Amino acid sequence: MAITHIFIYLQLLDLLTTLVGFKLGAAEASPFIRILMQAGPAVGVIASKLVALVLGGVCVYAKKYNLIRWISYWYAALIVWNLMVMLTA
């Protein structure tokens, strides 16, 4: 269960670092999230986090904890990327 808590925590960190990056003038690189952002930057990112949490819930339901672990590595790297973008902005 700890990996699911880490996954949720990383989703929150990604949300916050992305929104701060937007405030600093950074742009979204993901085409999927750019489509969601047509309703507004915060709405698009929050919608993408909801999608991620639903998919994480499907993984928990299917007992695919290893997949959540690998996805968590991806989000940890993404958060580091967001921080680097914020430092250069």
N, C-alpha and C positions, 0 to 999 in steps of 0.2 A: 504494500500500500504506500510505502514511502515514495516510490517512483511516480505515483499518480499525484501526490502532493507537490513533488518537484516539478512535474509537468504543468500543473496549474500555476504554480509560482512563476515559472518561466513564461507562461502566457501573459501573466500580469506584467512582468518586467518588460516583455516585448511590446506590449500595449503602451506602457508608460514611456519607454525609450523612443518608440516611434512617434508618439505625440509630441514629445519634447523636441525630437529631430525636426518635425514639421514646423514647430514654433521658431526653430533656428534657421529655417529655410531649406532643409533637406527635402528631397523628392522621393516618392515611393518607386521602388524598382520592380515590384511584382505586378505583372499585367492583371492578374486576378483581383488584387486589392485595388488597383487603379480603377477598375470597373466598378467595384463596390463604393469607391470614394466619390462617385458622381452624386451621391446623396449628401456628401460632406466628408471631410477628412476623418473626423472623429467617428462618425457613423460607419464609414467604410472599414476602418480598422477594428472597431468594436464588433462589427458583423463578421469579420474574418476570424476574430478570436472566438466568437460563438460557434462558428463552423469548426474551428480547431478543437474546441471543448466537446462538441458533439462527436466528432471523429475519435477523440480520446476516450469518450464514454463507450463508443462502439468497441474500441480495442479492449477496454476493461471488461465489457460484457462478454467478449469473445476470448478473454483470458490471454491476450496477446501483449503481455507486459514487456517482452523483449522489444517489440515494435515501439512501444511508448518510450522505452529507454533510448533507442536510436533516434527517435524524433526529438527527445529532450536534448541530446547532444547537438542536433541541428539548431534548435532554438537557442541553446547556450551560445553557439557560434554566431548566430544571428544577432543576439544581444550585444556581443562583443563588437560586431560590425556596426551596429547602431551607435554604440558609444564612440567608436572611431570616427564615424561620420559626424557626430556631434562635436567632437574635438576639433575637427577640421573646418566646421561650418562657422 
